Amino acid sequence: MSDSASLNSGEGRRRRRYNAAGRRVQAVATRTKIIEAASRAFLDRGYSGATIPQIAADAGVAVETVYRSASGKAGLLAAAVQAALAGGVERAEQPIEQRAGLRRVIDAPDARSALHAYAATQPGVWSRVGPLLRVLESASAGDPALTDLRESLDQQRLAGMRRFADHLAGRQALRAGLSVDRAADVLWALCGRANYDALVNDRGWTHDEFSQWLGQTLTAALLHLD
């Protein structure tokens, strides 16, 4: 192969790599616009009032592009919920253990610090995802796809609570007689949206007040006292 052919071949490979990277960036940006537009549509118009053409127009893309990004409206709502849980579309694409809030939980020096770090994530999570979950709940009756989505989200959350309970048990921090399953149930109940709604939305607590209360309550309920 001549020097010029070798150089051209190398330039071609670099160009293909750059083009592929650029396409990935563009695909993420497009998906972000679509999911953000879908989230706004669901919150503003409800599930039945939101339409794919409206979402496409708001996102500035073709209707076909929206259909390629998710499996219909149920898929868009699922993607919007996952983005709200993660704190953004790009974060939702990351493995959950890599997200900054959960890294602080995993890397906490002791179980008490881990519980307070986890409690600090909850006000943001519920403030973002709560309104979308209310849309899902109001629309799910009689819609098998939305019923399946609700059940899937519940199972996802329960699995997360179980992993956290396992993490605490691995630190030998759970109070005597408290099983991992029971600890997961306590996490499920105390960290639930109902408590956030009751204390923040209904009673006017600040996010800091709520996270402090939650951290203290989880510590008292789950950990053995030194």
C-alpha positions as CSV (number, residue, x, y, z in Angstrom):
1,M,0.0,0.0,0.0
2,S,1.4,3.4,-0.9
3,D,2.0,6.1,1.7
4,S,-0.9,8.2,0.3
5,A,-3.3,5.3,0.3
6,S,-2.2,4.5,3.9
7,L,-2.8,8.0,5.0
8,N,-6.2,8.1,3.2
9,S,-7.2,4.9,4.9
10,G,-6.3,6.3,8.3
11,E,-8.2,9.5,7.6
12,G,-11.2,7.5,6.5
13,R,-11.2,5.5,9.8
14,R,-10.9,8.7,11.8
15,R,-13.7,10.3,9.8
16,R,-16.0,7.3,10.4
17,R,-15.2,7.4,14.1
18,Y,-16.0,11.1,14.3
19,N,-19.2,10.6,12.2
20,A,-20.3,7.8,14.5
21,A,-19.6,9.9,17.6
22,G,-21.5,12.8,16.1
23,R,-24.4,10.7,15.3
24,R,-24.6,9.3,18.9
25,V,-24.5,12.9,20.3
26,Q,-27.3,13.9,17.9
27,A,-29.3,10.8,18.7
28,V,-29.1,11.6,22.4
29,A,-30.0,15.2,21.8
30,T,-33.0,14.2,19.7
31,R,-34.2,11.7,22.3
32,T,-33.8,14.3,25.0
33,K,-36.0,16.7,23.2
34,I,-38.6,14.1,22.5
35,I,-38.8,12.9,26.1
36,E,-38.8,16.4,27.6
37,A,-41.6,17.4,25.1
38,A,-43.6,14.3,26.1
39,S,-43.2,15.0,29.8
40,R,-44.5,18.5,29.3
41,A,-47.4,17.3,27.2
42,F,-48.4,14.7,29.8
43,L,-48.2,17.2,32.7
44,D,-50.1,19.9,30.7
45,R,-52.7,17.9,29.0
46,G,-52.9,14.5,30.8
47,Y,-52.3,11.2,29.2
48,S,-55.3,11.1,26.9
49,G,-54.9,14.8,25.9
50,A,-51.3,14.4,24.9
51,T,-50.8,13.3,21.2
52,I,-47.8,12.1,19.3
53,P,-48.2,14.8,16.6
54,Q,-48.2,17.5,19.4
55,I,-45.2,16.0,21.0
56,A,-43.3,15.8,17.7
57,A,-44.1,19.4,16.9
58,D,-43.0,20.6,20.4
59,A,-39.8,18.6,20.1
60,G,-39.2,19.9,16.5
61,V,-39.0,16.4,15.0
62,A,-41.0,14.3,12.6
63,V,-43.8,12.1,13.9
64,E,-41.9,9.1,12.6
65,T,-38.9,10.0,14.8
66,V,-41.1,10.0,17.9
67,Y,-42.5,6.6,17.1
68,R,-38.9,5.3,16.5
69,S,-37.8,6.6,19.9
70,A,-40.4,4.8,22.0
71,S,-43.3,2.3,21.7
72,G,-46.2,4.7,21.5
73,K,-47.5,6.9,24.3
74,A,-47.1,4.3,27.0
75,G,-43.4,4.0,26.0
76,L,-43.0,7.8,26.1
77,L,-44.5,8.0,29.5
78,A,-42.3,5.2,30.7
79,A,-39.2,7.1,29.4
80,A,-40.4,10.3,30.9
81,V,-40.8,8.6,34.3
82,Q,-37.3,7.0,34.1
83,A,-35.8,10.4,33.1
84,A,-37.5,12.1,36.1
85,L,-36.3,9.3,38.5
86,A,-32.7,9.7,37.2
87,G,-32.7,13.5,37.0
88,G,-32.4,13.7,33.2
89,V,-32.6,11.7,30.0
90,E,-28.8,11.2,29.8
91,R,-28.6,10.1,33.5
92,A,-31.4,7.6,32.8
93,E,-29.1,5.9,30.3
94,Q,-26.4,5.4,32.9
95,P,-26.2,2.3,35.1
96,I,-27.9,3.2,38.4
97,E,-24.8,2.7,40.4
98,Q,-23.0,5.4,38.4
99,R,-25.5,8.2,39.3
100,A,-24.0,10.8,41.6
101,G,-26.7,10.6,44.3
102,L,-26.4,6.8,44.6
103,R,-22.6,6.9,44.5
104,R,-22.7,9.0,47.6
105,V,-24.9,6.4,49.3
106,I,-22.6,3.5,48.2
107,D,-19.4,5.3,49.1
108,A,-20.7,6.6,52.5
109,P,-18.3,5.7,55.3
110,D,-20.9,4.1,57.5
111,A,-24.6,2.9,57.5
112,R,-25.9,6.0,59.2
113,S,-24.3,8.3,56.6
114,A,-25.6,6.0,53.9
115,L,-29.1,6.4,55.1
116,H,-28.9,10.2,55.4
117,A,-27.3,10.3,51.9
118,Y,-30.2,8.3,50.5
119,A,-32.8,10.4,52.3
120,A,-31.2,13.5,50.7
121,T,-32.1,12.1,47.3
122,Q,-35.8,11.5,48.0
123,P,-37.2,15.1,47.9
124,G,-35.7,15.7,44.4
125,V,-36.9,12.3,43.1
126,W,-40.5,12.7,44.3
127,S,-40.8,16.4,43.3
128,R,-39.7,15.4,39.7
129,V,-41.5,12.1,39.3
130,G,-44.6,12.5,41.5
131,P,-46.6,14.6,39.0
132,L,-45.9,12.1,36.2
133,L,-47.0,9.2,38.4
134,R,-50.2,11.0,39.1
135,V,-50.8,11.1,35.3
136,L,-50.0,7.4,35.1
137,E,-52.4,6.5,38.0
138,S,-55.3,8.5,36.6
139,A,-54.9,7.0,33.1
140,S,-54.0,3.4,34.0
141,A,-57.5,2.0,34.7
142,G,-58.5,-0.2,31.8
143,D,-55.2,0.3,29.9
144,P,-53.1,-2.9,30.1
145,A,-50.0,-1.1,28.9
146,L,-50.2,1.5,31.7
147,T,-51.2,-1.1,34.3
148,D,-48.1,-3.1,33.3
149,L,-46.0,0.1,33.6
150,R,-47.2,0.8,37.1
151,E,-46.5,-2.8,38.2
152,S,-43.0,-2.6,36.6
153,L,-42.2,0.6,38.4
154,D,-43.3,-0.9,41.7
155,Q,-41.1,-3.9,41.1
156,Q,-38.2,-1.7,40.1
157,R,-38.5,0.3,43.3
158,L,-38.9,-2.7,45.5
159,A,-35.8,-4.3,43.9
160,G,-33.9,-1.1,44.7
161,M,-35.0,-1.2,48.3
162,R,-33.9,-4.8,48.5
163,R,-30.5,-3.9,47.2
164,F,-30.1,-1.1,49.7
165,A,-31.2,-3.4,52.5
166,D,-28.6,-6.0,51.4
167,H,-26.0,-3.2,51.4
168,L,-26.9,-2.3,55.0
169,A,-26.8,-5.9,56.0
170,G,-23.4,-6.3,54.4
171,R,-22.2,-3.6,56.7
172,Q,-23.6,-5.6,59.6
173,A,-25.6,-2.5,60.5
174,L,-29.2,-3.8,60.7
175,R,-30.7,-3.9,64.1
176,A,-30.9,-7.3,65.8
177,G,-33.7,-9.5,64.5
178,L,-34.4,-7.4,61.4
179,S,-34.2,-9.4,58.2
180,V,-33.2,-8.0,54.9
181,D,-36.8,-8.5,53.6
182,R,-38.3,-6.6,56.5
183,A,-35.7,-3.9,56.2
184,A,-36.6,-3.5,52.5
185,D,-40.3,-3.2,53.5
186,V,-39.4,-0.4,56.0
187,L,-37.4,1.4,53.3
188,W,-40.3,1.0,50.9
189,A,-42.8,2.4,53.3
190,L,-40.8,5.3,54.8
191,C,-39.3,6.4,51.5
192,G,-42.7,6.3,49.7
193,R,-44.3,9.1,47.8
194,A,-47.2,9.3,50.3
195,N,-44.8,10.6,53.1
196,Y,-43.4,13.2,50.8
197,D,-46.8,14.3,49.7
198,A,-48.1,14.5,53.2
199,L,-45.3,16.4,54.7
200,V,-44.0,18.6,51.8
201,N,-47.0,19.1,49.6
202,D,-49.7,19.1,52.3
203,R,-47.9,20.3,55.4
204,G,-45.4,22.7,53.8
205,W,-42.2,21.1,55.0
206,T,-39.0,22.2,53.1
207,H,-37.0,19.6,51.3
208,D,-34.2,19.9,53.9
209,E,-36.7,19.4,56.7
210,F,-38.1,16.3,55.0
211,S,-34.7,14.7,54.2
212,Q,-33.5,15.3,57.8
213,W,-36.6,13.7,59.2
214,L,-36.4,10.8,56.8
215,G,-32.7,10.2,57.6
216,Q,-33.4,10.2,61.3
217,T,-36.5,8.0,61.0
218,L,-34.7,5.5,58.8
219,T,-31.7,5.4,61.2
220,A,-34.0,4.7,64.2
221,A,-36.0,2.1,62.4
222,L,-33.2,0.1,60.8
223,L,-29.9,0.4,62.6
224,H,-28.7,-1.1,65.8
225,L,-27.8,1.5,68.4
226,D,-24.2,1.6,69.6
